[in-house]
Amino acid sequence: MLGGTEFVGRAVVEAALARGWEVTVFHRGRHEPPPGVRSLLGDRTAPDGLAALADGEWDVVVDTWSAAPRAVRDTALLLAGRVRRYAYVSSCSVYAWAPAAGYTEDAALVTGASAAAEQTDYARDKRGGELAVLDAFGEERSLLVRAGLILGPYENIGRLPWWLNRIARGGPVLAPGLRDLPIQYIDVRDLAEWTLTAAERAPGGAYNLVSPPGHSTMGELLDACVSVTGASAELRWTAAEAVLGAGIEPWTQLPVWVPAGSDLHDALHGADVSRAVDAGLRCRSVLETVADTWSWLQELGGIAPQRPDRPAVGLSPEQEAKALAG
């Protein structure tokens, strides 16, 4: 596991350990990896930063890198003769904007990406990472996991933790849009389990990886937040036009939510995942995801970790009060 101490990487490591696998974690030493792993230290951005990986053989490598693609290129080339399969956790952001609802893995991809590039933007960086893996391993030995919205314990982006903490405070809560608005996400533990199983058994290539259409709605997500926190919160469902008219940004200020019928909704909550389902994708209920995230958050005193390279999300109390009053 390249990384393995936070969010997706940590979930993958824990899933592999639970299977009885021998796990090596290559990381920078900023956070402690789960117990039971072999720990190797190195920084992929530094000269000779891959020295700890100079020797050894592995069945599978899992990589979540999302910055300069050249770091993926250098790692993949170093490991190509000593690893059976390379699973790269990519993103549905690699599709050319804006993908139509129902898009498959064959949809058009962003242009201008390169495996040798320095950091540019998220979409081209992820596509560059894919190209790096394909160049070194070929399609059949590569597994490109094009994840969408990822939720669950260890989240260090802040989306579900923000909703949980907001609802836990109680009172009127601005609930955006329609209760039955379809949403697609993947529980980080389901992503981890699917990735490990697919690395063993599935054909190579790209897979969209989020929950199937119809798995959950915005209403079910927020109802689950009310249920697990036990809060005296009142969800006040407000038309998308009123939310947007109040100057509130979807996705960032009201995490997870984007207006129905928008390009953003089609891209974030409109993927065809039949290929991943055929390869064994199973998704736990939204209530389980929310409940387990709340339990984890409580263990941390309610303050979730925050990736320094991602902006904070959420709506200020003042903005919410103004929108509710309007």
Secondary structure by P-SEA (a helix, b strand, c coil): ccccccaaaaaaaaaaaaaccccccccccccccccccbbbbbbccccccccccccccccbbbbbccccaaaaaaaaaaacccccbbbbbccccccccccccccccccccccccccccccccaaaaaaaaaaaaaaccccccbbbbcccccccccccccaaaaaaaaaaaccccccccccccbbbbbcaaaaaaaaaaaaacccccccccccccccccaaaaaaaaaaaaccccccccccaaaaaaaccccccccccccccccaaaaaaccccaaaaaaabbbbccaaaaaaaaaaaaaaaccbbbbcccccbbbbcaaaaaaaaac
